[in-house]
């Protein structure tokens, strides 16, 4: 009788344990489903945006009333009232403005990160680091207002042109705007380098600066290049601040730093609010070109980053 009772107790405990395991497995599946839904939201959102933009943007190049795609990407004049839509001068403006900002912004950002991680004393870090983080929180329109009120008048004083709104002003503002991204990510990459690398370098007789530039920085190369990629993405996609200081001409290739420019993003932002018909479709087509351009740049730089990371 006693053995039967013990066996019954064991059976009850086994059933309770099985029910508990079933319940736990059910909760796990529910949580995994929630994670999957969250992941799918991002994928579906990107897919929906791509399909919508490409559908609207490619529509004007097909049909009986199709606009020449070659004239669109090679034209140097944008005049909707005359049914003329050329964006080559905008592509050139976007590329040159971003390139100028990154050429200056990446070295400044990386050197700032090195200073914060390896050189600056703790009291100074407590001042510089929050200042850099504050830059990231400033709205784009305030950058544009600063550029319009400070940078544009300064450029006007030294420019051979009558206006201060120029590609140089765009480069300067974009350079300032990409600094928080580059500094923060480069700082994290540099801080993640094992201390043993630094100690081994010192043990071989290297100086502090030699250790920074020949050991720590190469070891953090992958993270630094990733920071540059995100900085380029920020510079290419910036709209409001650039629109306020670029000048936004309706045609003509920029021939100097003093030339007014009209990047792809500002063209869309300026006219989309009131555009209709063919003009609206051409603005979506501009978005398609911008999207393709950004994807090509990002994919190229990401592959480069991975290769550099593997070598490092």
Helices and strands as residue ranges (DSSP letters): H 2-58, G 59-61, H 69-74, E 78-79, G 80-82, E 84-85, H 88-114, I 115-119, H 122-137, H 140-146, I 147-151, H 152-158, H 167-191, H 195-203, H 208-211, I 212-216, H 217-219, H 221-237, H 240-245, H 264-271, H 277-311
